């Protein structure tokens, strides 16, 4: 009896440990998968923006920064997705100026960590919602404030919005406080609108940059409700069936030999 009881206890202990190990593995795996952020764009996608700068100062010696002057000489700014590798997005960025010249650069951004290098950086993961972290493996802890509907050239789109406040020090104008309003297309994670305003307190100066999307090769055809497409398809099918049936009836009637006329 002693040996049988010991063996039963031993088996129960092994069973409990196995269950605990499986629970820990499932917990770790599920936690890892929920933190994964995937890009919503593909190589070859292009996004073109209007970019404008604003400047206001009461300082007698204040001059408009050259980068803001350059922005206002811009015809458009085009982002082409060149490569996707896991959560890393690589872009080819093209400044198109009003004088016909262009300037290219390459950028990289990780939608999971927020790490960026080079040119264009405002790309986030697809299908985020209110309260979601933009970069769960990053350090900024920025979350989506709201998901709203906004109108763009492609039509009404679900858009994720968040604000971001930060401070800095400019070598020419000193300390500044800034606020950014960012809008990202929910389906792709691409920037659709940005308003970044900086105020230089000591110089009584304000500056701002506005980005707004004007076209994309994945939004050429405005979104159309799938229910209406299905309805139109069913109506077209029904009309085709009716026309075919009438044609068959007409053909059958013509095939009946005509009775000879009697005078």
C-alpha positions in Angstrom: 0.0 0.0 0.0 2.8 2.4 0.8 4.5 2.0 -2.6 1.2 2.4 -4.4 0.3 5.6 -2.5 3.8 7.0 -3.0 3.5 6.3 -6.8 0.1 8.1 -6.9 1.4 11.2 -5.1 4.4 11.2 -7.4 2.2 11.1 -10.5 -0.1 13.9 -9.1 3.0 16.1 -8.5 4.2 15.5 -12.1 0.8 16.3 -13.4 0.5 19.6 -11.5 4.0 20.7 -12.5 3.2 19.9 -16.2 0.0 22.0 -16.0 1.9 24.9 -14.4 4.6 24.8 -17.0 2.0 24.8 -19.8 0.2 27.7 -18.3 3.4 29.7 -18.0 4.3 28.9 -21.7 0.8 29.9 -22.9 0.9 33.1 -20.9 4.3 34.1 -22.3 3.3 33.2 -25.8 0.0 35.1 -25.6 1.7 38.1 -24.1 4.3 38.2 -26.9 1.7 37.9 -29.7 -0.4 40.7 -28.3 2.6 43.0 -28.3 3.4 42.4 -32.0 2.7 45.3 -34.3 2.5 44.7 -38.0 2.8 47.3 -40.8 -0.3 47.8 -42.9 1.6 48.9 -46.0 3.3 46.9 -48.8 6.3 47.6 -51.1 5.2 49.8 -54.0 2.6 51.8 -52.0 3.1 55.5 -52.5 1.8 58.4 -50.4 2.0 62.1 -51.5 1.7 65.0 -49.1 1.3 68.8 -49.2 3.7 70.4 -46.7 3.4 74.0 -45.5 5.2 76.0 -42.8 4.1 79.0 -40.9 6.2 81.6 -38.9 5.3 84.5 -36.7 7.6 86.7 -34.6 7.6 90.1 -33.0 11.4 90.0 -32.5 13.2 92.8 -34.4 16.1 90.5 -35.3 14.2 87.3 -35.8 14.7 85.6 -39.2 12.7 82.7 -40.6 14.6 79.5 -40.3 15.9 78.2 -43.7 14.2 74.8 -43.3 10.8 76.5 -43.1 11.6 78.6 -46.2 12.6 75.4 -48.0 9.3 73.7 -47.0 7.3 76.5 -48.6 9.2 76.0 -51.8 8.0 72.4 -51.9 5.5 71.2 -54.5 4.9 67.9 -52.7 6.6 65.2 -50.6 6.3 61.6 -51.8 6.9 58.5 -49.7 7.4 55.1 -51.5 7.4 51.9 -49.4 10.4 50.1 -50.7 10.7 47.1 -48.3 9.0 45.4 -45.4 10.9 43.1 -43.0 8.9 42.1 -39.9 8.0 45.3 -38.1 10.6 47.3 -40.0 9.4 49.6 -42.8 11.9 51.1 -45.3 10.9 54.1 -47.4 12.2 56.1 -50.3 11.4 59.7 -49.6 11.3 62.4 -52.4 11.1 66.1 -51.9 9.6 67.7 -55.1 10.3 71.4 -55.3 8.5 74.1 -57.2 11.5 74.8 -59.4 11.4 71.2 -60.7 14.3 69.8 -58.7 14.0 66.8 -56.4 15.9 65.4 -53.4 15.8 61.8 -52.4 16.6 60.0 -49.1 16.0 56.7 -47.5 14.3 56.1 -44.1 13.6 53.2 -41.8 11.1 52.9 -39.0 10.2 50.0 -36.7 6.5 50.1 -36.0 6.9 48.0 -32.8 9.7 50.0 -31.1 9.4 53.4 -32.7 13.0 53.4 -33.7 13.6 55.4 -36.9 16.6 56.3 -39.0 16.9 58.7 -41.9 14.0 60.5 -43.5 10.3 59.8 -43.1 9.4 58.4 -39.7 5.6 58.8 -39.0 4.5 55.2 -39.8 2.7 53.1 -37.2 1.1 49.7 -37.1 -2.2 48.9 -38.8 -5.6 48.6 -37.1 -4.7 50.3 -33.8 -7.6 51.5 -31.6 -8.2 53.9 -28.8 -5.9 53.3 -25.9 -3.4 51.2 -27.8 0.3 51.8 -27.5 1.8 53.1 -30.7 5.1 51.3 -29.9 4.7 48.5 -27.2 8.4 47.7 -27.3 9.5 51.3 -27.2 10.0 53.9 -24.5 7.7 56.8 -25.4 4.4 55.2 -24.1 2.3 57.2 -26.5 -1.2 55.9 -26.9 -4.0 56.5 -29.4 -6.3 59.2 -28.0 -9.3 58.4 -30.3 -10.4 56.8 -33.5 -12.5 59.1 -35.6 -13.8 59.5 -39.2 -12.1 62.2 -41.2 -12.4 63.3 -44.9 -9.5 62.9 -47.2 -9.2 62.8 -51.1 -10.1 59.1 -51.0 -13.2 59.8 -49.0 -14.1 59.2 -45.3 -11.6 57.1 -43.5 -11.1 55.7 -40.0 -8.3 57.8 -38.5 -6.3 57.4 -35.3 -5.5 60.6 -33.6 -3.1 61.4 -30.8 -1.4 64.5 -29.4 2.2 64.8 -28.3 3.8 67.6 -26.2 7.5 68.0 -25.9 10.2 70.6 -25.2 13.6 71.4 -26.7 16.3 74.1 -27.1 17.1 75.7 -30.4 20.6 77.2 -30.8 19.2 80.4 -32.3 15.9 80.9 -30.5 16.4 79.2 -27.2 13.9 77.1 -25.2 10.7 76.1 -26.9 7.5 74.2 -26.1 5.8 72.2 -28.8 2.6 70.4 -29.4 1.9 68.0 -32.2 -1.4 66.7 -33.5 -1.0 63.5 -35.5 -3.5 61.6 -37.6 -2.8 58.2 -39.0 -4.9 56.1 -41.3 -6.2 53.2 -39.2 -6.1 50.6 -42.0 -2.5 51.3 -43.2 -0.8 53.1 -40.2 0.4 55.9 -42.6 0.4 59.5 -41.6 -2.5 61.4 -43.2 -2.2 64.7 -41.3 0.1 66.4 -38.9 0.1 69.8 -37.3 3.2 70.6 -35.2 3.4 74.0 -33.5 6.4 75.3 -31.6 6.5 78.4 -29.4 9.8 80.1 -28.5 9.0 81.9 -25.3 12.1 84.1 -24.9 11.9 85.3 -28.6 8.1 85.7 -28.6 8.1 83.6 -31.8 5.9 80.8 -33.1 6.5 78.4 -35.9 4.4 75.5 -37.3 4.5 72.8 -39.9 1.4 71.2 -41.5 1.4 67.9 -43.4 -1.7 66.7 -45.2 -2.0 63.7 -47.6 -3.3 64.5 -51.1 -3.0 61.2 -52.9 -2.0 57.6 -52.7 -1.9 54.8 -55.2 -3.8 52.5 -52.9 -6.7 55.0 -52.5 -7.3 55.7 -56.2 -10.8 54.3 -56.0 -12.8 55.6 -53.0 -14.0 53.0 -50.6 -17.4 51.6 -51.6 -19.7 49.7 -49.3 -19.5 45.9 -50.0 -23.2 45.5 -49.3 -24.1 47.8 -52.3 -21.7 46.0 -54.5 -23.4 42.7 -53.6 -26.8 44.3 -54.2 -25.9 45.6 -57.7 -24.4 42.2 -58.5 -27.6 40.4 -57.6 -29.7 42.8 -59.6 -27.5 42.5 -62.6 -27.6 38.7 -62.3 -31.5 38.7 -62.1 -31.8 41.0 -65.1 -29.5 38.8 -67.1 -31.5 35.7 -66.2 -34.8 37.4 -67.2 -33.4 38.6 -70.5 -32.0 35.1 -71.2 -35.4 33.5 -70.4 -37.2 35.9 -72.7 -34.7 35.2 -75.5 -35.3 31.4 -75.1 -39.1 31.8 -75.2 -38.8 34.1 -78.3 -36.6 31.6 -80.0 -39.0 28.7 -79.2 -41.9 30.6 -80.6 -40.1 31.3 -83.9 -39.3 27.7 -84.3 -43.0 26.7 -84.5 -44.0 26.2 -88.2 -46.4 28.9 -89.4 -49.9 27.7 -90.5 -50.6 28.3 -94.2 -52.7 31.3 -94.9 -56.2 30.5 -96.1 -58.0 32.7 -98.6 
